[in-house]
Amino acid sequence: MDDSDTVSIDPETGKHSPIKKIALLQIIRGEDIGREFDIGPGINIIGRQEGCQIQIANKSVSRRHAQIVCNPSDPEDRRYVLYDLESTNGTRVNNEPTKRCPLRHGDRIHLGRIVCKFMEVDSLERAFMNDLKKLIEYDKQTDLLQLKPFYSRLEKELAVAENHRLPLSVLMMDLDGLKQINDAHGHLTGTEFIQKVAALIREQVSPSGAAALYGGDEFAAYLPEVPKDTAQVKAEQLRKLVGEISFADKGISERITISIGIAEFPSDAPEMMALVGNADKALYVAKSEGKNRVVVYDSSMGEKAK
């Protein structure tokens, strides 16, 4: 056993034993930077198409670009082998073009414009990487996604919805009355309101959807496989729950409400930013018509939102 081996010490016997390592790919350049993919025994297909064990939704990556074959019983230098699958843009390992290459910890794999790092890590290292990723992707105060990773996940969900001809609803949300809370009781109290609303939003979109902090008191969310009439029901539930938030025990009598706009893929827009924009137009109508309401997008809203 050399110095690079990872070992644990049995507290009773004092003996050293190897710690099991996990093989994974981590994207280090391109969309979804930081995203990780586990590499299991057998064949792991890397490609753009749905169904690949390592799916990378980038147009420079072929539908079936490469594969990593893992045979745990092989010697370490042949345990993981990368094969190019006649990809359009080729596969490189450490910047060298390759058709077949055994992989070692730290190797960099170029798949079109995407660069991944091959790693073998133990459970402690993996936990650290997961914690670091959460710090990068999530807002600390609300535990909601930051906007960039939210859009990245939404784009993938829209690709699935398009492939399977499924609906997907986007919700844009804005709190009503938070400024008055901040002015009367301070920003710390306002932050507490935001945190309680964020928790309610997470509950409403779980387990398949996701939500993000869009601005200071604005939120965005998506619901896969959910048409806008069903999304409207969930949004109404959320609106009522937000209106019930109270800090009366702290001597605060004011309440906040929430306005919500909804748009559906693909009927309201076939592309991500247009879909988000249409949900935002519905939100604008909700705010302009008195706040504390849910509005579903329709094509007549373009002029109202100007």
Buried (B, 14 or more C-beta within 10 A) or exposed (E): EEEEEBEEEEEEEEEEEEBEBBBBBBBBEBBBBEBBBEBEEEEBBBBBBEEBBBBBBBEBBBBBBBBBBBEEEEEEEEBBBBBBBEBEBBBBBEEEEBEEBBBBBEBBBBBBEBBBBBBBBBEEBBEEBEEEBEEEBBBEEBBBBBBBBBBBBBBBBBBBBEEEEBBBBBBBBBBBBBEEBBEEBEEEBBBBBBEBBBBBBBEBBEEEBBBBBBEBBBBBBBBBBBBBEBBBEBBEBBBEBBBEBEBEEEEBEBBBBBBBBBBBBBEBBEEBEEBBBBBBBBBBBBBEEEBBBBBBBBEEBEEEBE
